[in-house]
């Protein structure tokens, strides 16, 4: 089993966030990895070897459990979920850890959070947006409505229902549904002008059969310094592929950093 060190960090509002790091990766180049909705750091980044690949390439994977996920706080008060709360949490992690130079990687909700973090002022060296398309950033309300409906119908959803796999995943991850429902209302849309201002080198990384969040090519086209790379899989399966971690490592090492 992979050895993790977990640090508790107080966010901007005092809520505790769990931040995990690989024990053997100390001293590497920092890379923040943000997981997807209803998941956590272990499921997205540790279980399928992505964090280990980064560590072996000379990076220090910093893997928070997002608010309302994993071992981080899941407050029941709506006031704990202001607009862009996840981006504010990421900024608090960067400040607490004293990170001056770092890369930023996100999958699905993590990709949305990475974009909102940059829009809010963070300046990672490189950016990876996985499992994301343009429509997933600009039309969040429709996507959120699907998951809110799945939460609201949690006890009655049957196989064959479009929400079935989301419900099964929530069950397997023991998601705090009331907290997750509040969180879904806090995610802000991103405008074309905001995307056009994201200038750092960016990899849009998406499963070949994944269009859950819209067009990844349109997202790459909307960013000044981005390119698209496809890997095998759907939205749910692409994160299990070794190709995801391999692509992240290759992109972050392009200019020789991490070698």
Secondary structure, 3 states (H helix, E strand, C coil): CCCEEEEEEECCCCCEEEEEEEHHHCCCEEEEEECCCCCCHHHHHHCCCHHHHHHHCCEEEEEECCCCCCCCCCCCCHHHCCCCHHHHHHHHHHHHHCCCCCEEEEECHHHHHHHHHHHCCCCCCCEEEECCCHHHHHCHHHHHHHHHHHHHCCCCCCCCCCCHHHHHHHHHHCCCHHHHHHHHCCCCCCCHHHHHCCCCCEEEEEECCCCCCCCHHHHHHHCCCEEEEEECCCHHHHCCCHHHHHHHHHHHCCCCCCC
